[in-house]
Amino acid sequence: MSLAIPVLSDTEWDRLLNAVAARAGHIAALLDRDMPTELVKDALKAGVRLLPSANDLQPSCSCPDWGYPCKHGAALCYQVARLLDEDPFVLLLMRGRGEQQLLDELARRNAARAASKAAASASASVPSPRTPTPPTGTPAREAFAARADLPPLPQPPPLPERAGHPPVFEASRPAEPGIDPQALQTLAADAAERARRQLAAALAGDTPPNPSDLTEWQDAVRIAAEHPQTEVFARIAESTGRPPIELAQAVRAWSYGGTAALAVLEDAWTPDASVLARARASLAKDWADGRPPQLRAWRNRFTVVGRDRQLRYGRDGRWYPYGKQDGAWWPIGQPDPDPATALAALLVLQDRRP
């Protein structure tokens, strides 16, 4: 018994990879072993039908069953569908290319795209030549004598919405021994963005965030979350010694609340009894019929009985929704300070994959 699916041509692969590389969210979803609807739609816009239709499947069986497909072919189709749902790279492999080959190609296209944008930005910022004008102003002696009458300092320039592009290393120049150009570019971009955030906090009169407050693991998760390139994720997973799935869970948690959300993922603790009493009272009061779903409690984790859904109470006083996939609990939504609101939103997410 066999099942054949047409492979994509080189031209179709080129259009598909361009569509995936154009959006960082697509790469992150694939690394999470997910095939988002937006990726399939972008592929169709690029002229590539990624998901096979009934006409694409070509079952072949030696049994005498006259049906098409026969019962063996139908069973194999269901098994293929299950595998494709668990791992999108199986579909891409059946379409003609393996996981590592795709990741390498996406990393190359991302690097080329970043270099092209940086070069365009640098070219646009070069001022046009013009005739120099003679200097104007007040002589230093007069300015110093009138220092008491000087006007107040002007307002600082507006803060940019995002940091500028990091320097791009010339591909023709060999890198210095011990220096990884891609890693250096990522660190430069990260430092620029952290400086922008600290400046924004200082201008707003807030206390700027202090990167030294993070542990080495927390900072690694932060970098992986803020720089979702495939090569960055792989390098961080390797350097921390953590399995990729563990880093992916941590990155997902970080996106919902930084260090507080990461602590909810990793730490189990026992809240004060008064907190739990208020939560039960809130659920009974705010639920439509006064009978919220039954929850099985263990420390700060409350699992909905009969469902792969869970609420976790954080030390920041918020309730975080979690869903179970392949035996592991994943963060699946934004936290809420009200347990009834958080539980209602969690049940809405019941039919969605974590």
Sequence and secondary structure as in RCSB ss.txt:
>XXXX:A:sequence
MSLAIPVLSDTEWDRLLNAVAARAGHIAALLDRDMPTELVKDALKAGVRLLPSANDLQPSCSCPDWGYPCKHGAA
LCYQVARLLDEDPFVLLLMRGRGEQQLLDELARRNAARAASKAAASASASVPSPRTPTPPTGTPAREAFAARADL
PPLPQPPPLPERAGHPPVFEASRPAEPGIDPQALQTLAADAAERARRQLAAALAGDTPPNPSDLTEWQDAVRIAA
EHPQTEVFARIAESTGRPPIELAQAVRAWSYGGTAALAVLEDAWTPDASVLARARASLAKDWADGRPPQLRAWRN
RFTVVGRDRQLRYGRDGRWYPYGKQDGAWWPIGQPDPDPATALAALLVLQDRRP
>XXXX:A:secstr
 EEE     HHHHHHHHHHHHT HHHHHHHHTT   HHHHHHHHHTT   S  TTT EEE  S   SSS HHHHH
HHHHHHHHHHH HHHHHHHTT  HHHHHHHHHHHHHHHHHHHHHHHHHHTS          S  HHHHHHTGGG 
          SS        TTS   TT  HHHHHHHHHHHHHHHHHHHHHHHTTS    GGGS HHHHHHHHHH
H   HHHHHHHHHHHT  HHHHHHHHHHHHTTHHHHHHHHH      HHHHHHHHHHHHHHSTTS    EEEETT
EEEETTSSEEEEE TTS EEEEEEETTEEEE S  BS HHHHHHHHHHGGGS  
